[in-house]
């Protein structure tokens, strides 16, 4: 089972990594509209996802994801080998 198999676990991870308060991130939130989102935090999130899951995302992968749920689904797909 992937570390981020559950969307709620992934949301908790993002809130922690982006220094956001509990409840600030939700599945339909647009990633780029998160209060602390920026290019540096994008790189940090890519790196931390790799650290936690051994899944290497590219900046292009991240750019293709509009919402938190989109990014979560990409990670789940990669961890299952279906993407």
Secondary structure, DSSP 8 states (H G I E B T S, - for coil): --TT-SHHHHHHHHHHHTT--TTS--TT-BGGGSTT--HHHHHHHHHHHHHHH-----HHHHHH--BHHHHHHHHHHHHHT--
